[in-house]
């Protein structure tokens, strides 16, 4: 019984400057994002992983990633995997975000999951959703496709520090004696 937490593929082309994209911006995958999803699909297939279930954030980029990684699964958009809301920093470059909130506030988000001023993150609801999900081992291998902002809460529930999942990367959760543990994190297949 395993779960693979996957961050969606790229939503910016190589010539575009990345921006903070959260719950209010529904971008599709770009070519490199589709290639990342295809690499994930090939990685799992080469290891004999067949997904029994596929949960994802309601946004297009996660649904597209899920459809490529697990084409035989019914994709279940799931509210507790939704992206966070970056408030006034939505759709802004990293430099613009740092200019508004300062590097220490952004570092507090990255290192401690403390949302900067103006961001909408119901941390307790996210923690409770992950806690509930992680207490019951799934009946088979499960794919969860979401954003970096949502994935970090799985680690917090398991008393691990938040850590980034890059686009097109995954973490693996397994259950030993009914207890969930993260075996790998931020693995990006080539």
Number of C-alpha atoms within 10 A of each C-alpha: 14 21 24 22 26 32 30 33 30 24 21 17 13 11 6 8 10 15 17 15 20 21 17 14 14 14 15 20 23 16 15 16 22 22 18 25 30 20 19 26 20 17 16 17 14 9 8 9 16 15 20 15 19 25 23 29 25 21 24 17 25 30 23 21 30 30 17 18 26 24 14 13 17 13 22 15 20 16 14 18 24 22 23 22 21 22 16 12 22 18 17 16 15 16 11 14 21 16 10 13 14 13 14 11 17 19 15 13 15 17 14 14 19 15 21 20 14 12 15 13 19 11 15 10 11 22 20 15 17 21 17 11 13 21 12 12 20 16 10 14 18 23 25 26 33 31 29 22 23 22 26 22 25 25 19 17 19 16 10 13 16 20 19 17 24 18 20 26 23 25 21 17 23 20 18 10 7 12 12 21 18 18 11 12 19 18 15 18 16 10
